[in-house]
Amino acid sequence: MARDFYEVLGVSRTASQDEIQQAYRKLARKYHPDVNKDPTAEERFKEINEAYSVLSDPKTRARYDRFGEDFRKVPEDWEERVGAGAGVGGGPGGGFRARRTAGAGGPRVRYSTGFGDDFGAEGIDVEDLFGSFFGGAGRMRVPGADQEAELPLTVEEAYRGGRRTVTLAGPGGEPRRFEVDVPPGVTDGQRIRLAGEGGRGSGDAPAGDLYLRVRIRPHPRFRLDGRDVYVQLPVAPWEAALGATVPVPTPGGSTAKVTVPAGSSSGRRLRLRGEGMPNPRGADGDLYAEVRVMVPPKLSDRERELFEELAATSSFDPRRT
């Protein structure tokens, strides 16, 4: 018996999709093989990914809740095909109960509906039932389910894009590696589609797609708002007062020049058009340098004299401005 997917993620069977996603993110960060060097971490990571791939899809989750470990044998539209709510788990005492029976083709799974003789005293053979809708159990065609996984990126990686190797857990827990082309300027939450890399179909039905949802990690310097990038710009008191041209870093790794107007205070935003995240389908984002006036942590004797002279001469009162 496979381990219960809800138990794997540490959530209840009534957990919301947000709770499932939060639990997955926490566990994936903890057990990712690139972060956790424990010999058992990779197996745990595979188990977590398999559980999330099932429970994150509402339709797949519903089949899992109903049929347990045999859910992959049941088509996504099983409720429509046998009459949703019409005697199939739709009333008091309803719900499927499974038991395995021997047959010519090996073990098969039969389900009792709990509604007396609606489907015969022996219950129903799910393979025969759904196979009849597809021309026989031997020719049952069920398209594979789409799956989703997270793709964590740094701000710099999202800016540059490029080819990345992504390792995920496959259906049996074995690692699957993908070469992914990340487009420059991807934004947080954007999905990258890998056609045919999702759940496997039954019979000769096509596989589903795998979607990698981009998650941009917090950065110590840059803050993103869509394609706009914000960065703090430390300036000296005299640069803020007199004006200056100072360097500012960009997420692409280069350095731009920005002019700080005379009389700038902390919090002033200086816009560098087009220096934010690139946009393959439109205008690039902007870079906003936020002025932050810094004072020397320790003054020399001469600096102290000059500041004292300024204090005695100036009539400026920042609390009345």
Backbone bond lengths (Angstrom), bond angles and torsions (degrees), N, CA, C in turn:
res aa  C-N    CA-C-N  psi(-1)  N-CA   C-N-CA  omega(-1)  CA-C   N-CA-C  phi
1 M - - - 1.464 - - 1.527 108.90 -
2 A 1.347 116.93 125.97 1.457 120.54 178.36 1.524 109.83 -67.86
3 R 1.304 115.49 153.85 1.452 120.03 179.42 1.526 109.91 -68.39
4 D 1.315 117.07 141.41 1.464 122.41 -178.39 1.527 109.81 -61.87
5 F 1.344 117.06 129.62 1.455 121.19 -175.94 1.530 112.28 -65.08
6 Y 1.321 117.12 -33.46 1.465 119.50 177.54 1.534 110.31 -65.75
7 E 1.325 115.50 -37.94 1.459 120.25 177.90 1.525 110.58 -66.23
8 V 1.331 116.12 -37.68 1.466 120.34 179.82 1.528 110.90 -59.05
9 L 1.341 116.49 -43.48 1.464 120.74 -178.63 1.527 112.70 -86.84
10 G 1.332 116.81 -8.36 1.461 119.70 178.42 1.510 113.49 71.24
11 V 1.341 116.97 35.48 1.460 121.40 179.08 1.526 109.17 -124.50
12 S 1.330 115.68 162.28 1.458 120.32 177.81 1.527 109.98 -80.48
13 R 1.318 116.63 165.26 1.462 120.93 179.77 1.528 111.79 -70.39
14 T 1.337 117.44 -13.29 1.462 120.86 177.37 1.525 111.77 -100.78
15 A 1.322 117.02 11.14 1.468 120.69 -177.37 1.529 110.82 -61.41
16 S 1.332 116.12 143.07 1.465 121.18 176.38 1.523 109.73 -75.47
17 Q 1.353 116.35 166.45 1.456 120.40 178.29 1.527 111.00 -62.13
18 D 1.335 117.55 -36.21 1.462 120.58 177.74 1.524 110.79 -64.30
19 E 1.324 117.07 -41.31 1.470 120.57 179.06 1.528 110.94 -65.13
20 I 1.309 116.31 -38.63 1.468 119.96 177.92 1.517 110.41 -65.52
21 Q 1.334 116.24 -42.90 1.462 119.70 179.74 1.530 111.66 -65.21
22 Q 1.332 117.05 -41.78 1.460 120.40 178.95 1.523 111.16 -63.56
23 A 1.330 116.55 -42.18 1.460 120.06 178.95 1.529 110.66 -63.36
24 Y 1.341 116.19 -40.70 1.462 119.94 179.75 1.527 111.05 -63.85
25 R 1.325 116.99 -46.50 1.465 119.75 -179.04 1.529 111.31 -58.36
26 K 1.325 115.75 -44.44 1.460 120.31 -178.43 1.523 111.12 -62.47
27 L 1.337 116.58 -46.11 1.455 120.25 -177.85 1.530 111.86 -71.87
28 A 1.348 116.59 -37.73 1.468 119.70 -179.43 1.521 110.66 -63.84
29 R 1.343 116.55 -39.87 1.471 119.05 177.06 1.522 111.15 -65.06
30 K 1.321 116.54 -36.42 1.464 120.96 -176.05 1.519 112.22 -72.58
31 Y 1.354 116.84 -38.95 1.456 120.03 -171.58 1.520 114.44 -107.93
32 H 1.328 118.89 6.32 1.466 119.65 179.74 1.524 109.52 -60.58
33 P 1.349 118.06 130.89 1.470 120.92 -176.51 1.521 114.03 -57.25
34 D 1.335 118.01 -26.46 1.460 120.36 179.01 1.520 111.92 -74.10
35 V 1.331 116.94 -16.86 1.465 121.51 -177.43 1.524 111.25 -109.83
36 N 1.331 116.26 -43.57 1.458 121.67 -175.97 1.533 108.97 -101.60
37 K 1.313 116.79 116.78 1.469 121.25 -176.65 1.524 112.85 -92.59
38 D 1.313 117.34 4.70 1.463 120.50 175.60 1.530 109.28 -60.38
39 P 1.347 118.75 135.00 1.484 120.66 -178.09 1.522 113.66 -57.84
40 T 1.336 117.23 -25.81 1.467 119.58 -178.61 1.529 112.63 -89.80
41 A 1.337 117.73 -5.56 1.467 120.56 -173.78 1.525 112.25 -65.04
42 E 1.350 116.78 -38.52 1.469 118.75 -177.14 1.524 111.02 -64.44
43 E 1.350 117.33 -42.52 1.454 120.14 178.37 1.528 111.15 -64.38
44 R 1.312 115.39 -40.08 1.471 119.70 178.11 1.531 110.04 -63.90
45 F 1.336 116.62 -40.29 1.463 121.89 179.65 1.532 110.69 -62.99
46 K 1.329 116.73 -40.55 1.463 120.62 178.32 1.537 109.94 -62.97
47 E 1.318 115.64 -44.21 1.461 120.97 -179.13 1.526 111.01 -62.31
48 I 1.332 116.41 -41.44 1.461 121.80 179.94 1.529 110.37 -64.14
49 N 1.332 117.32 -43.17 1.470 121.15 -179.65 1.519 111.53 -65.92
50 E 1.335 116.58 -39.46 1.462 119.09 179.20 1.528 110.62 -65.18
51 A 1.334 116.44 -42.85 1.462 120.28 179.31 1.527 110.50 -62.76
52 Y 1.327 116.96 -42.27 1.467 120.33 -178.20 1.527 111.20 -68.34
53 S 1.347 116.49 -38.22 1.470 119.01 -179.14 1.525 111.38 -61.92
54 V 1.330 116.94 -28.58 1.463 120.95 179.73 1.521 111.16 -85.30
55 L 1.339 117.25 -48.77 1.463 120.61 -172.89 1.527 113.06 -78.65
56 S 1.333 118.40 -18.27 1.471 120.01 -179.47 1.521 112.31 -79.37
57 D 1.323 117.46 -15.99 1.465 121.45 177.93 1.526 108.36 -100.54
58 P 1.343 118.88 114.75 1.463 120.98 -174.88 1.530 113.87 -54.81
59 K 1.340 117.64 -40.47 1.456 119.91 -178.67 1.525 111.47 -69.49
60 T 1.337 115.77 -44.20 1.460 119.25 178.54 1.522 110.49 -64.75
61 R 1.336 115.72 -39.33 1.470 119.67 178.72 1.531 110.50 -61.96
62 A 1.338 116.54 -40.75 1.466 119.85 -179.29 1.528 110.72 -63.21
63 R 1.329 116.76 -40.67 1.469 119.35 177.78 1.523 110.69 -66.24
64 Y 1.336 116.28 -39.16 1.463 119.49 178.76 1.528 111.12 -64.89
65 D 1.335 116.17 -42.20 1.466 119.94 178.52 1.522 111.01 -60.84
66 R 1.335 116.79 -35.57 1.459 120.92 -175.37 1.527 112.75 -82.73
67 F 1.360 115.92 -43.00 1.457 119.00 -170.03 1.522 114.32 -111.51
68 G 1.343 117.99 -3.22 1.451 119.67 179.13 1.512 112.13 66.05
69 E 1.330 116.60 -140.86 1.467 120.55 -173.95 1.529 113.17 -67.06
70 D 1.339 118.37 -12.29 1.463 121.14 178.72 1.527 112.58 -92.31
71 F 1.335 117.65 12.12 1.468 120.41 -173.50 1.518 112.65 -63.06
72 R 1.335 118.22 -26.14 1.467 119.76 -176.93 1.529 112.50 -71.29
73 K 1.336 116.80 -15.46 1.464 119.99 178.67 1.518 112.27 -84.17
74 V 1.327 117.35 -6.68 1.464 121.14 -172.51 1.527 109.81 -106.15
75 P 1.344 119.97 129.77 1.465 122.26 178.85 1.522 111.31 -62.11
76 E 1.328 115.25 154.94 1.462 120.38 -178.90 1.528 111.73 -61.65
77 D 1.340 117.58 -34.50 1.460 120.41 -176.39 1.522 111.47 -98.46
78 W 1.348 117.39 33.56 1.462 120.39 -176.73 1.521 111.85 -60.24
79 E 1.357 117.87 -34.40 1.456 119.59 -178.04 1.525 111.03 -65.03
80 E 1.342 116.33 -40.70 1.460 119.69 179.60 1.528 110.50 -66.97
81 R 1.318 117.19 -36.45 1.460 120.00 -172.89 1.527 112.63 -75.68
82 V 1.330 117.68 -28.49 1.453 118.38 178.25 1.517 111.74 -105.75
83 G 1.351 116.80 2.70 1.452 120.33 177.86 1.502 110.45 95.05
84 A 1.329 116.75 90.12 1.460 120.49 -176.28 1.510 109.96 -61.69
85 G 1.341 115.80 127.31 1.449 121.72 176.73 1.512 113.40 75.61
86 A 1.348 118.81 3.59 1.470 120.56 -177.46 1.511 109.57 -109.56
87 G 1.318 115.82 72.61 1.455 119.93 175.84 1.505 113.83 88.24
88 V 1.358 119.99 6.07 1.444 121.46 178.21 1.506 108.14 -120.04
89 G 1.296 117.42 86.33 1.456 122.19 179.89 1.499 111.87 67.77
90 G 1.349 119.10 20.32 1.447 120.28 -173.42 1.500 114.86 -105.01
91 G 1.315 120.50 5.68 1.453 120.64 -177.89 1.495 110.67 -148.94
92 P 1.329 118.75 -176.54 1.452 121.64 -179.63 1.514 110.93 -57.40
93 G 1.305 115.63 131.99 1.453 120.71 179.53 1.508 112.56 80.28
94 G 1.357 118.23 2.18 1.446 120.60 -177.89 1.515 111.69 -76.91
95 G 1.333 113.97 -172.56 1.459 119.32 -179.17 1.515 109.54 103.32
96 F 1.329 116.57 148.61 1.452 120.88 -177.76 1.518 111.56 -87.74
97 R 1.307 115.78 143.75 1.454 121.72 170.25 1.522 106.37 -121.88
98 A 1.321 116.14 128.69 1.463 119.82 -172.39 1.520 111.37 -102.33
99 R 1.361 115.03 147.13 1.451 119.90 168.41 1.522 107.70 -149.47
100 R 1.301 116.19 147.92 1.455 121.35 -177.58 1.529 109.95 -92.28
101 T 1.328 115.70 140.61 1.463 120.66 176.64 1.513 108.68 -130.47
102 A 1.305 115.98 155.48 1.462 120.71 179.45 1.512 109.49 -84.82
103 G 1.314 116.38 146.31 1.462 120.89 177.37 1.508 110.06 -149.59
104 A 1.320 115.01 178.20 1.459 118.82 -177.21 1.511 111.65 -62.93
105 G 1.297 116.70 -32.40 1.463 119.75 -178.54 1.504 113.19 -94.24
106 G 1.332 119.13 15.74 1.452 121.68 -178.68 1.516 110.08 103.13
107 P 1.322 118.25 -172.14 1.463 121.66 -177.50 1.524 111.51 -60.90
108 R 1.334 116.59 139.63 1.451 121.89 176.61 1.520 108.17 -127.88
109 V 1.302 116.84 162.54 1.461 121.54 -177.26 1.517 109.22 -112.66
110 R 1.343 116.99 126.74 1.454 122.30 176.89 1.517 108.37 -115.02
111 Y 1.336 116.95 147.89 1.451 122.13 -178.21 1.523 110.27 -124.57
112 S 1.322 115.51 133.11 1.460 121.19 173.29 1.518 107.69 -100.14
113 T 1.331 117.21 133.02 1.458 120.50 -173.36 1.501 113.66 -85.48
114 G 1.326 118.46 -17.88 1.466 119.83 -176.46 1.514 112.28 82.78
115 F 1.332 119.13 13.39 1.468 122.67 -179.89 1.530 110.48 -118.27
116 G 1.295 116.89 42.10 1.464 119.72 175.93 1.504 111.67 67.22
117 D 1.355 116.02 -128.92 1.455 120.86 -172.03 1.514 113.10 -97.48
118 D 1.352 117.27 18.93 1.462 118.01 -178.11 1.521 111.66 -53.88
119 F 1.348 115.74 -36.62 1.453 119.24 -179.21 1.527 110.58 -119.93
120 G 1.310 117.56 20.24 1.454 119.96 179.82 1.516 110.70 93.75
121 A 1.325 114.95 154.02 1.458 119.87 -175.90 1.503 112.36 -62.39
122 E 1.328 116.19 -28.38 1.453 118.82 -176.96 1.521 112.89 -87.34
123 G 1.336 117.93 1.98 1.457 119.61 -177.77 1.521 110.83 81.30
124 I 1.321 116.43 -163.83 1.460 120.22 -177.30 1.513 109.91 -120.36
125 D 1.314 114.85 146.80 1.458 121.34 174.06 1.522 106.32 -92.92
126 V 1.321 116.17 112.23 1.464 118.95 -172.88 1.523 111.59 -61.99
127 E 1.326 117.62 -32.95 1.458 119.33 179.93 1.520 110.73 -68.47
128 D 1.379 116.39 -40.73 1.462 119.00 177.87 1.520 110.85 -68.63
129 L 1.339 116.37 -41.75 1.461 120.22 -176.50 1.514 111.35 -61.09
130 F 1.326 116.17 -53.47 1.462 118.28 -177.21 1.512 111.91 -78.56
131 G 1.330 116.27 -25.11 1.456 118.04 176.44 1.508 111.50 -64.56
132 S 1.364 117.51 -31.23 1.457 120.18 -179.59 1.511 112.07 -64.34
133 F 1.304 117.21 -24.50 1.469 119.69 179.68 1.522 111.52 -82.14
134 F 1.327 116.39 -12.43 1.457 119.28 -176.73 1.525 111.68 -120.72
135 G 1.341 117.08 19.85 1.455 119.95 176.86 1.506 113.67 86.68
136 G 1.321 118.15 26.02 1.463 120.61 178.24 1.500 111.08 112.77
137 A 1.364 115.36 147.69 1.458 119.97 -175.66 1.513 111.35 -60.18
138 G 1.319 117.84 -32.29 1.455 119.83 -178.03 1.513 112.49 -71.59
139 R 1.340 117.18 -15.16 1.464 119.30 -177.69 1.530 111.38 -119.92
140 M 1.322 117.45 23.37 1.464 120.38 -178.49 1.527 110.06 -65.46
141 R 1.301 116.25 127.30 1.474 121.48 -179.46 1.519 108.59 -117.22
142 V 1.314 115.84 112.04 1.468 121.28 178.23 1.521 107.97 -124.50
143 P 1.333 118.21 112.24 1.472 119.29 179.25 1.520 111.22 -58.51
144 G 1.315 116.00 146.59 1.455 121.23 178.57 1.523 111.33 -69.21
145 A 1.328 115.84 152.47 1.467 121.19 -179.70 1.534 110.26 -80.59
146 D 1.335 115.42 145.21 1.459 119.64 171.42 1.525 108.98 -69.33
147 Q 1.318 115.81 146.54 1.459 121.19 -179.80 1.524 109.34 -128.12
148 E 1.323 115.28 161.42 1.465 120.14 -178.38 1.529 109.51 -139.02
149 A 1.307 115.86 141.70 1.465 122.32 175.80 1.525 107.99 -141.89
150 E 1.311 116.44 162.58 1.458 120.32 -179.11 1.526 111.03 -93.03
151 L 1.328 114.64 146.51 1.458 121.60 176.82 1.527 107.96 -123.04
152 P 1.337 118.31 96.43 1.465 119.91 -179.73 1.524 111.29 -75.62
153 L 1.324 116.46 135.30 1.464 122.75 179.70 1.524 109.54 -135.63
154 T 1.331 116.28 150.21 1.455 120.13 169.03 1.525 108.72 -79.70
155 V 1.313 116.82 166.60 1.467 120.44 177.34 1.530 109.80 -59.18
156 E 1.325 116.48 -42.36 1.471 120.12 -178.91 1.528 111.25 -64.25
157 E 1.341 117.28 -40.89 1.467 120.44 178.88 1.520 111.33 -65.51
158 A 1.324 116.50 -39.79 1.467 119.86 178.22 1.529 110.35 -66.33
159 Y 1.313 117.24 -36.17 1.464 121.31 -179.63 1.534 110.72 -66.67
160 R 1.329 116.11 -48.49 1.466 120.31 -174.80 1.517 112.93 -79.29
161 G 1.346 116.75 -33.21 1.451 119.13 -172.11 1.523 109.86 69.38
162 G 1.328 116.67 -159.45 1.463 120.67 178.47 1.518 111.53 118.08
163 R 1.296 114.48 -176.41 1.468 120.99 -175.47 1.520 109.92 -91.68
164 R 1.326 115.16 133.15 1.463 121.20 -179.76 1.527 109.80 -132.67
165 T 1.327 115.01 148.79 1.455 121.30 174.01 1.523 108.43 -98.32
166 V 1.328 115.68 124.03 1.464 121.11 -177.82 1.522 108.09 -116.21
167 T 1.328 116.81 132.13 1.459 122.50 178.57 1.512 109.75 -111.74
168 L 1.332 115.98 123.91 1.464 122.48 178.19 1.522 108.76 -130.19
169 A 1.320 115.66 163.46 1.461 120.45 177.03 1.515 109.98 -83.83
170 G 1.323 116.73 134.32 1.449 121.83 177.98 1.512 111.56 -83.71
171 P 1.347 118.07 -177.14 1.467 122.22 -176.68 1.526 113.23 -56.97
172 G 1.328 117.08 -37.52 1.456 119.65 -179.65 1.505 113.11 -93.24
173 G 1.328 117.04 7.31 1.452 120.72 -179.13 1.513 113.63 93.92
174 E 1.342 117.64 -9.27 1.455 119.74 -179.43 1.526 109.39 -73.72
175 P 1.349 117.94 147.18 1.473 119.78 -177.98 1.522 111.54 -69.38
176 R 1.323 115.86 138.34 1.464 122.06 174.42 1.524 107.74 -119.56
177 R 1.324 116.08 130.15 1.458 120.97 -178.20 1.529 109.56 -111.34
178 F 1.323 114.27 135.58 1.459 121.00 -178.88 1.522 109.21 -125.58
179 E 1.310 115.98 141.68 1.457 121.85 170.19 1.530 107.35 -94.92
180 V 1.308 116.55 115.37 1.462 122.01 -172.05 1.523 109.56 -114.78
181 D 1.325 116.27 130.29 1.464 121.75 173.61 1.524 108.41 -91.21
182 V 1.319 115.54 108.16 1.459 121.26 179.51 1.532 108.40 -90.21
183 P 1.322 118.41 117.96 1.468 119.60 -179.30 1.526 110.90 -69.14
184 P 1.319 118.58 143.71 1.473 120.26 177.97 1.529 110.73 -60.36
185 G 1.321 115.77 137.99 1.457 120.30 175.46 1.509 114.51 83.26
186 V 1.338 119.13 22.37 1.467 119.87 176.95 1.533 108.84 -64.06
187 T 1.304 115.84 147.66 1.462 120.87 -177.64 1.530 110.35 -111.17
188 D 1.316 115.97 161.90 1.453 121.27 -179.24 1.537 110.01 -61.61
189 G 1.324 116.25 129.24 1.458 121.20 -179.27 1.514 114.10 94.00
190 Q 1.330 117.84 -14.22 1.465 120.59 179.01 1.522 109.90 -66.78
191 R 1.348 116.69 145.40 1.461 121.10 -178.47 1.527 110.44 -108.50
192 I 1.323 114.77 140.17 1.462 122.30 175.03 1.528 107.38 -111.56
193 R 1.321 117.61 124.20 1.466 122.18 -173.95 1.522 111.02 -94.73
194 L 1.328 115.19 130.13 1.458 122.34 171.84 1.528 106.68 -112.43
195 A 1.312 116.19 100.77 1.466 120.99 -174.29 1.523 111.36 -64.17
196 G 1.340 115.49 133.34 1.454 121.00 174.71 1.513 115.52 74.89
197 E 1.330 117.84 9.82 1.466 120.57 -178.52 1.530 112.14 -105.50
198 G 1.331 117.16 12.31 1.458 120.58 179.08 1.519 111.66 -89.80
199 G 1.340 116.31 -147.67 1.456 120.80 -178.57 1.516 111.92 -64.61
200 R 1.302 116.06 143.67 1.459 120.59 -179.42 1.525 111.15 -74.93
201 G 1.320 116.75 141.46 1.448 121.02 175.45 1.510 110.60 -84.14
202 S 1.333 116.56 162.78 1.457 120.49 177.05 1.518 109.11 -97.81
203 G 1.324 115.02 154.75 1.452 118.70 -174.33 1.520 108.73 66.08
204 D 1.334 115.96 -135.93 1.466 119.36 177.36 1.526 111.14 -104.68
205 A 1.328 117.13 22.78 1.463 120.83 179.14 1.527 110.08 -72.51
206 P 1.333 117.21 149.64 1.465 119.67 -177.65 1.525 112.16 -70.15
207 A 1.325 114.76 155.17 1.465 120.48 175.34 1.523 109.74 -75.75
208 G 1.319 115.93 158.63 1.462 120.10 174.76 1.509 111.01 -76.59
209 D 1.317 116.12 -176.89 1.461 121.93 179.21 1.525 110.02 -103.06
210 L 1.315 115.11 154.67 1.461 121.60 174.94 1.518 107.68 -107.74
211 Y 1.325 116.10 127.65 1.457 121.11 178.56 1.534 108.72 -111.47
212 L 1.315 115.88 126.14 1.459 121.97 176.10 1.525 108.06 -100.03
213 R 1.323 116.04 114.85 1.470 120.50 -179.10 1.531 108.66 -92.36
214 V 1.316 115.86 121.52 1.464 121.66 -176.53 1.526 110.46 -71.68
215 R 1.335 115.15 131.57 1.465 121.82 172.36 1.528 107.30 -125.47
216 I 1.324 116.32 113.43 1.461 120.20 -178.36 1.519 109.20 -87.77
217 R 1.315 115.42 125.09 1.459 121.03 -175.64 1.533 110.69 -71.74
218 P 1.327 116.64 150.42 1.477 119.49 174.57 1.522 110.42 -58.43
219 H 1.326 115.21 144.47 1.467 121.44 -176.65 1.526 109.60 -119.73
220 P 1.335 117.62 140.97 1.480 118.95 -178.95 1.522 113.65 -67.77
221 R 1.332 117.39 -18.05 1.467 119.10 -175.44 1.528 112.51 -119.03
222 F 1.312 117.01 -44.95 1.462 120.86 -173.88 1.530 111.40 -96.98
223 R 1.333 114.89 145.04 1.461 122.04 173.88 1.526 107.52 -126.99
224 L 1.341 116.19 132.05 1.458 120.80 -175.41 1.516 111.35 -103.65
225 D 1.319 115.45 143.38 1.456 123.51 170.51 1.522 106.04 -136.43
226 G 1.341 116.05 92.40 1.459 119.25 -171.73 1.518 108.65 67.26
227 R 1.328 116.93 -122.36 1.461 120.89 177.20 1.529 112.73 -98.30
228 D 1.328 117.42 -3.74 1.460 120.39 175.98 1.518 110.27 -82.66
229 V 1.330 115.59 142.91 1.462 122.03 -177.51 1.525 108.55 -119.47
230 Y 1.329 116.58 135.44 1.459 122.40 178.76 1.529 109.01 -116.02
231 V 1.321 115.72 135.92 1.459 120.79 179.38 1.528 108.71 -141.53
232 Q 1.323 116.97 140.15 1.466 120.01 177.51 1.515 109.83 -76.89
233 L 1.341 115.50 141.19 1.456 121.94 -177.96 1.528 108.90 -120.09
234 P 1.328 118.10 97.90 1.467 119.84 178.78 1.538 110.76 -70.83
235 V 1.332 116.69 132.39 1.471 121.69 177.06 1.528 108.67 -134.15
236 A 1.312 115.48 152.49 1.461 121.44 177.45 1.530 109.69 -77.49
237 P 1.325 118.28 158.02 1.469 120.49 -179.72 1.527 112.72 -56.27
238 W 1.336 117.08 -40.83 1.470 119.39 -179.05 1.523 111.56 -71.37
239 E 1.370 118.76 -30.50 1.464 120.75 175.14 1.523 110.18 -67.20
240 A 1.325 115.75 -40.43 1.462 119.36 179.18 1.517 111.07 -68.12
241 A 1.324 117.31 -37.08 1.464 121.35 -177.20 1.523 111.96 -77.61
242 L 1.328 117.12 -42.94 1.458 121.12 -173.33 1.529 113.21 -96.00
243 G 1.314 117.01 -17.57 1.459 120.80 -174.33 1.515 110.38 91.51
244 A 1.324 117.05 149.59 1.465 120.60 -179.28 1.528 109.05 -167.44
245 T 1.320 115.24 162.02 1.462 121.88 171.43 1.526 106.98 -107.83
246 V 1.325 116.80 120.58 1.467 120.58 -173.16 1.529 109.70 -129.75
247 P 1.339 117.08 155.94 1.471 120.43 178.37 1.525 111.43 -79.29
248 V 1.327 115.82 149.79 1.459 121.97 176.79 1.527 107.76 -137.99
249 P 1.342 118.93 132.50 1.471 120.81 -179.86 1.523 111.36 -73.85
250 T 1.325 116.25 152.41 1.464 122.19 176.26 1.525 108.33 -119.31
251 P 1.341 118.01 156.70 1.475 119.69 -179.85 1.521 113.48 -65.42
252 G 1.341 117.24 -16.49 1.456 119.45 177.15 1.511 113.63 -78.94
253 G 1.350 117.16 -4.32 1.465 120.86 178.26 1.518 113.89 97.54
254 S 1.317 117.55 -7.50 1.463 120.28 179.12 1.531 109.80 -92.22
255 T 1.326 115.47 178.19 1.462 121.47 178.63 1.518 108.80 -122.23
256 A 1.312 116.21 128.89 1.464 121.10 176.63 1.529 109.13 -105.69
257 K 1.324 116.21 165.42 1.462 121.97 177.37 1.520 108.97 -109.35
258 V 1.311 115.65 136.87 1.454 120.56 178.95 1.522 108.51 -131.58
259 T 1.317 115.87 141.74 1.461 121.42 179.10 1.517 109.42 -94.12
260 V 1.325 115.33 120.94 1.458 121.30 176.42 1.531 107.26 -91.06
261 P 1.327 118.07 113.61 1.470 119.07 -179.33 1.533 111.40 -65.34
262 A 1.314 115.85 149.52 1.467 119.94 176.44 1.529 109.56 -59.66
263 G 1.324 115.38 141.37 1.464 120.21 179.16 1.516 114.12 81.52
264 S 1.337 116.91 23.24 1.467 120.12 179.53 1.532 110.38 -82.60
265 S 1.311 116.19 138.08 1.465 122.18 176.39 1.514 109.76 -110.88
266 S 1.326 116.20 166.10 1.459 120.77 177.58 1.532 109.78 -58.44
267 G 1.329 115.84 138.97 1.455 121.51 179.82 1.518 113.32 100.36
268 R 1.330 117.36 -15.95 1.467 119.17 178.44 1.524 109.74 -66.61
269 R 1.333 116.31 135.24 1.454 121.42 -179.26 1.524 110.60 -103.15
270 L 1.318 114.74 130.29 1.451 121.42 178.14 1.526 107.88 -113.60
271 R 1.317 116.56 121.88 1.464 121.69 -172.43 1.521 111.84 -94.48
272 L 1.341 115.12 130.89 1.455 121.71 172.50 1.528 106.95 -113.72
273 R 1.304 116.13 101.70 1.462 121.49 -173.48 1.536 111.40 -63.67
274 G 1.338 115.63 132.78 1.453 121.01 174.70 1.512 115.82 76.94
275 E 1.344 117.63 5.10 1.469 120.34 -179.09 1.526 112.27 -96.57
276 G 1.349 117.23 8.38 1.459 120.39 177.48 1.511 111.46 -87.13
277 M 1.336 116.91 -148.47 1.467 121.12 -178.38 1.522 109.95 -71.99
278 P 1.338 117.14 136.52 1.474 119.37 178.40 1.515 111.63 -67.19
279 N 1.329 115.24 154.07 1.463 122.02 -179.66 1.528 108.69 -132.07
280 P 1.339 118.13 106.24 1.466 120.38 -177.97 1.528 113.14 -62.92
281 R 1.341 118.72 -20.00 1.466 121.35 -174.72 1.525 113.40 -112.84
282 G 1.304 117.57 11.72 1.462 118.57 -178.27 1.514 111.28 -178.59
283 A 1.336 114.69 -154.89 1.462 119.89 -177.24 1.525 110.69 -73.11
284 D 1.330 115.93 139.70 1.459 120.70 175.86 1.521 110.02 -67.23
285 G 1.332 115.16 157.19 1.452 119.43 176.33 1.519 111.88 -71.40
286 D 1.307 116.62 173.00 1.467 122.53 -179.86 1.522 110.09 -107.37
287 L 1.330 114.54 158.10 1.465 121.43 175.17 1.520 107.88 -108.43
288 Y 1.321 116.29 126.67 1.455 121.47 179.12 1.531 108.95 -111.62
289 A 1.340 115.18 116.37 1.458 120.84 176.04 1.528 108.11 -93.41
290 E 1.341 116.15 120.10 1.462 121.58 -177.59 1.528 109.37 -98.93
291 V 1.332 115.35 115.22 1.467 121.32 -176.13 1.526 110.45 -63.18
292 R 1.319 114.80 134.12 1.461 121.27 174.65 1.533 107.56 -134.82
293 V 1.329 117.00 108.27 1.463 121.96 -177.34 1.528 109.04 -75.52
294 M 1.309 116.01 124.94 1.456 122.52 -178.89 1.532 109.56 -114.80
295 V 1.322 116.87 142.91 1.467 121.46 176.52 1.517 109.09 -110.50
296 P 1.333 117.89 153.48 1.471 119.83 178.70 1.530 110.42 -59.89
297 P 1.332 118.12 133.63 1.469 119.65 179.84 1.524 112.62 -66.54
298 K 1.332 115.90 -25.72 1.458 119.96 178.26 1.519 108.72 -143.69
299 L 1.315 116.93 126.84 1.460 121.68 -175.84 1.529 111.11 -92.15
300 S 1.349 114.10 141.19 1.467 118.60 169.56 1.524 108.44 -76.33
301 D 1.306 116.77 169.10 1.464 119.89 179.55 1.518 110.71 -59.71
302 R 1.328 117.10 -43.23 1.467 120.74 -178.39 1.530 110.61 -67.21
303 E 1.355 117.44 -41.20 1.462 119.75 178.27 1.535 110.53 -61.98
304 R 1.316 115.44 -41.20 1.464 118.34 178.55 1.530 110.69 -61.35
305 E 1.331 117.45 -42.64 1.466 120.70 179.15 1.524 110.69 -59.44
306 L 1.331 115.46 -44.98 1.465 119.23 -177.98 1.523 111.46 -66.17
307 F 1.341 118.12 -40.91 1.454 120.42 177.96 1.526 110.94 -66.29
308 E 1.313 116.91 -37.74 1.462 120.02 177.67 1.521 110.89 -66.06
309 E 1.338 115.93 -38.55 1.462 120.07 177.43 1.525 110.45 -65.01
310 L 1.337 115.70 -41.22 1.462 120.27 178.34 1.531 110.13 -64.12
311 A 1.316 116.79 -42.84 1.456 120.45 -179.54 1.519 111.45 -62.10
312 A 1.347 116.35 -35.99 1.457 120.37 -179.17 1.519 111.86 -76.47
313 T 1.325 116.13 -27.42 1.467 120.21 -174.80 1.524 112.47 -90.44
314 S 1.354 117.10 -39.57 1.467 121.56 -171.77 1.529 111.65 -76.30
315 S 1.329 115.22 143.50 1.464 121.44 174.41 1.531 111.92 -102.42
316 F 1.328 116.42 7.66 1.463 121.55 -177.17 1.533 110.02 -71.01
317 D 1.328 115.35 130.39 1.461 121.74 176.55 1.532 107.53 -126.13
318 P 1.355 118.14 103.68 1.469 119.67 -175.36 1.524 112.89 -63.88
319 R 1.321 118.62 -21.04 1.463 120.98 -178.09 1.517 112.27 -82.78
320 R 1.314 116.80 -6.96 1.469 119.99 178.19 1.522 111.16 -115.79
321 T 1.318 116.70 5.17 1.467 120.76 -178.21 1.520 110.18 -92.95
